[in-house]
Amino acid sequence: NDDQKKDGLFLVNPRFVFRSAEADMLCWEEKCLVMPPTFTATLLRDRRVVVEAETLDGTTRLLDFDGELARAVQHECQHDEGILIVDHIDLNDSSVVVSDAMRRIEQEYHDERQR
């Protein structure tokens, strides 16, 4: 709605209650503001998700997201879980371009965060 466009969308304690079937997932090229600006990861995300969350006034709502907005919601909700886009890739894959400094920083806990 117009208020969301003006003020943004705030999801308190979001929970995914529906995700697309695996066959309907989409491949995305993603960047992230917490990663170096040159870093891009290719990953699969659900085409559509339904999220149950509270609003800032405590009202529980079901929100249906599709396409780019579904991708963005999944990306942001994973930040809440401590997951970054780098956790979706294999740091040992020689085709993945990751600086040595970033590889050293990420490697220690990468395997346990990777999902």
Number of C-alpha atoms within 10 A of each C-alpha: 6 7 8 9 8 8 8 9 12 12 18 15 13 20 14 16 13 13 17 15 10 11 8 13 16 16 13 14 9 16 18 16 7 8 13 12 9 9 16 18 17 15 15 16 22 22 21 22 22 19 22 19 20 17 15 11 7 9 9 15 13 14 14 15 19 15 14 15 14 19 21 15 18 18 18 13 16 13 11 11 9 9 17 20 20 24 19 17 16 14 19 10 9 8 8 14 13 18 10 9 8 13 15 11 10 15 14 9 10 19 13 9 14 14 9
